[in-house]
Amino acid sequence: MTSLDSTRLYSIQTLLLLLAIALLTTPTYAEKNTEEGPKKSTAIELDRIAAVVNGNIITNNELEGQTRTVQQQLRQQKTLIPPLSVLKKQVLEQLIISKLQLQLAEETGIRVSDNQLNQTIGKIAAQNNLSLRRFRQVLEDDGFSFAKFREDVRNEITISRLRQRQIDSRINITQQEVDNFLAGLRTQGITDDEYLLGHILIAVPEAASPDDIKAARAKGEKILNELREGADFKQTAITYSDGQKALEGGDLGWRRVNQLPTLFSGFVTQMSDGDISELIRSPSGFHIVTLFNHRNHEKHVVEQTHARHILIKTNELVDDDAAHSNLLELRQRVLSGDDFAELAQAHSDDKVSAAEGGELGWINPGEMVPAFESEINRLQPGEVSEPFQSPFGWHIAQVLERRNHEDTEEFKRVKAREVLHQQKAEEEYQAWLRRLRDEAYIEIR
């Protein structure tokens, strides 16, 4: 492997904290001395101030570097690139929003330690089947600065934690809301089909004047006409949209109807692939939505494991060696024909399951701690594990049987809660970002 597949890398970063990481080296420039004295270099030009954000600056060097990163991503996506002046304006706006969030994170004491950062980067490298050293070498061979990569990862984790503190942790979803949500879907006959949407936002200020609203509407209508005359939606979004996904061509990703902003969910099911909506008004401004594609969603089926166990806890009298030795003896007794359930009742420190002969019932993926789940996943039905340790103590476990189980209804409730949380959080996040920007001192040079 001589170079990283950038598309694959970006998807991994999405899985790991939705990291939208800019993988571009920051060039360095130096003055060259001659007999005539130092000549002016491009460093003077590139290091000028592009914007001031609450007393902090965004340099032209930052703007140029991030713009090249976005251009590279758009080429990989085979998306037409808008004029450079338009692209720079969009990139600068994203840099401003990021700068504002990083400033607030610093003020509120959010820090990402080097150890936490190294763990995250290590996961990204492992997902690419590379050692950390090899991962760094591949990045640098492809022209990316590892130091810049680390800083971008740190910033994305910081912003993610800020959002968690400021928005996500304050969102509460009740059981009644989940019930109402699912009942509403049934009443409307909404299925679990998924939709791939594109989105363009023409924003208006929080306290917009009638003239502001009129100008935004006129701009939206002009964009809508261009789209209906055949303009490429993604390039148009990159050029004009004020949405957070503008530089991704307005691509909102695959979502079920109930995962979409409530503003859009009412009419998406009536659209065909390629359809473009009318202008949609909201407090944030005017929206245009297109349906790129849609697909059906199948029933949710999981593999469940029926298992039982015996637990020996460590304490002042029973250390790790003693617990391990006791369980080895119990395991040998089971293999010799003693009844597992009777041994669990007599010896297990998990009193709840011990009363049932060590029974844990049918276990869904993710229900048990990783150390326990990984052990029972290795067992065949009827097999008894070697002693192993978990945060609760030492165990031996036996898998009785496995089955495929449709848990669509339980799964729907879990997903409904996630969707409601996402909807509330996304709407509040956009409003919060708008307030953060409106209240900031921003000077574009």
SEPA-47403 format. One record per residue (C-alpha): residue in one letter; x, y, z. Coordinates in steps of 0.2 Angstrom, whole numbers, plus 5000, padded with zeros to 4 digits. Layout:
<sites>
AXYZ;...
</sites>
This chain:
<sites>
M500050005000;T500950164994;S499550284998;L497950305008;D496250295000;S495650465005;T493850425003;R494050275015;L494950385027;Y493550515027;S492250375031;I493250315046;Q493450485053;T491550505052;L491350345062;L492650415074;L491750565081;L491150625064;L492850705062;A492850815046;I494750825046;A495650935034;L497150835028;L498250965020;T499951015024;T500251195028;P501651255017;T503051355025;Y503951495016;A505651575019;E506451735013;K507951705002;N509451815005;T510551874991;E511951994989;E510552124986;G509852095003;P508251995007;K506951984994;K505051994997;S504351824996;T502551754995;A502651725014;I502251915016;E500751895005;L500051735012;D500251775030;R499151935029;I497551935040;A496051865031;A494851895046;V494751945064;V493651845075;N493451915093;G495251975093;N495951815086;I496451805068;I496251695053;T497751715042;N497751705023;N498851555025;E497551455034;L496251515021;E497251455006;G497751295014;Q495951245019;T495351305001;R496551184993;T495951045005;V494151074999;Q494651084981;Q495550914983;Q493950834991;L492850904978;R493950824964;Q493850664973;Q491950674974;K491950724955;T490950884960;L491251034949;I492251164958;P491451344959;P492551494955;L493951524968;S493251684975;V491551594979;L492451444986;K493551554997;K492051645004;Q491251485009;V492851415017;L493151575027;E491351565034;Q491751385040;L493351445047;I492551585057;I491251465064;S492551345069;K493551485077;L492151545087;Q491751365094;L493651335098;Q493651505107;L492151465118;A492851285121;E494451365128;E493451485139;T492451345146;G493951235150;I493751105137;R495451025133;V495950875123;S497550795131;D498950725120;N498550545127;Q496650565121;L497250635104;N498550495102;Q497150365106;T495950435092;I497350445079;G497850265084;K496050205080;I496050295063;A497750215059;A497150035065;Q495550055054;N496650075039;N497649925045;L499250025048;S500350055063;L500450235069;R502250255062;R501650185045;F500150295045;R501150445048;Q502350395034;V500950365022;L500150535026;E501750625023;D502150525007;D500450585000;G500950765004;F500050795021;S500750865036;F500550755051;A500750895063;K499250985054;F498250825054;R498450805073;E497950985076;D496350965065;V495950805074;R496150895091;N495051035085;E493650925079;I493650825095;T493550995105;I492051055095;S491250885097;R491350905116;L490851085116;R489251035106;Q488950885118;R489051005133;Q488151155126;I486751065116;D486650875116;S486750845135;R485350965138;I484150875126;N482850765135;I481650645127;T480250565136;Q479450395134;Q477850495129;E478750585115;V479350415109;D477550345109;N476850495100;F478250495087;L477950305083;A476050325083;G476250475071;L477250375059;R475950235059;T474550355057;Q475450435042;G475950265035;I477750315035;T478950175031;D480750145036;D481350195018;E482950295018;Y483250455008;L484750545001;L484450725001;G485350884995;H485051045004;I485351235001;L485051365014;I484951555010;A485151615028;V484451775036;P485051855052;E484151815068;A483351985069;A483152005050;S482352165043;P480952155029;D482352205017;D483452065023;I482051935020;K481552005003;A483351994997;A483551825004;R481951764995;A482551844979;K484151754980;G483351594984;E482151604969;K483651644957;I484551494963;L482951384961;N482751444943;E484551394940;L484351224947;R482751194937;E483651244921;G484951114924;A486251184936;D487151054946;F486451044963;K488051004972;Q489051144964;T487651264967;A487651214985;I489551244987;T489351414978;Y487851484987;S487251385002;D487451445020;G487151275027;Q488451175037;K488551045023;A488851175009;L490651125006;E490050945004;G488850994990;G487351005003;D487350815005;L486450775021;G486850585019;W485650445020;R484150475032;R482450405036;V481050525035;N480950535054;Q482850585054;L482550735043;P482250905050;T480450915053;L480351055041;F480750935026;S479950775032;G478150815027;F478450815008;V480050715005;T479050555003;Q478050634989;M479650674979;S480450564966;D482350554963;G482950714955;D481450814961;I481850994968;S480751074981;E480051244981;L480751374993;I480451325011;R480451465024;S481051435042;P481751555055;S483451515048;G483051575031;F482551495014;H482851315010;I482951214994;V482951024995;T483250894981;L483050704982;F484650624976;N484050444979;H483050334990;R483050144996;N482050025006;H482449975024;E482349795029;K481749725045;H483049725059;V483749555064;V485049525077;E485949365082;Q485549325101;T486549215112;H485749115126;A487149095139;R487449065158;H488949095169;I489749075186;L490549235193;I491949235207;K492249415213;T493949465220;N494149535238;E495349545252;L495249355254;V495049305236;D496349365224;D496449345205;D497449185206;A496249105219;A494749155208;H495549085192;S496048925201;N494248905208;L493448925191;L494648805183;E494048675196;L492248715193;R492548705174;Q493348535175;R491848475186;V490648535172;L491648445159;S491648285169;G489748285170;D489248395185;D487748505182;F488248685177;A486648755185;E486848675202;L488648735202;A488148915198;Q486848905212;A488148855225;H489648955220;S489249105209;D489449275216;D488149345204;K486649315216;V485349365203;S485849245190;A486449115202;A484649085208;E484249045190;G485648925188;G486849055181;E485549105167;L485849265158;G484349235146;W484449295128;I485849425125;N485849555112;P487449615104;G488149765114;E487149715130;M488649645140;V490349725144;P491549695129;A492649575139;F491149465142;E490449475125;S492049445116;E492249275126;I490449215123;N490649255105;R492049135103;L491048995110;Q490048855101;P488448805108;G488748685123;E490548745125;V491148805142;S492448945142;E494148955151;P494149075166;F494149255160;Q494149425168;S492949565166;P492649725177;F491549625188;G492749485192;W493149315185;H491949205175;I491649045166;A490249045154;Q489348925143;V488348965127;L486748855126;E486148915109;R486049055097;R484649115086;N484249255074;H482949365082;E481849505074;D481849645086;T481149775075;E479949855087;E481249865101;F482449935088;K481150065082;R480950135100;V482850145102;K483050235085;A481450345088;R482350415104;E483950435094;V482950525080;L482050645092;H483650685100;Q484550715084;Q483050825078;K483050935093;A484950945095;E485150995076;E483851125077;E484551195093;Y486351185087;Q485951285071;A485051415081;W486551415094;L487851435080;R486851585073;R486751675090;L488651635093;R489051725076;D487851865078;E488551905095;A490351895090;Y491452035083;I491951985066;E492952085053;I493352025036;R494852105029;
</sites>
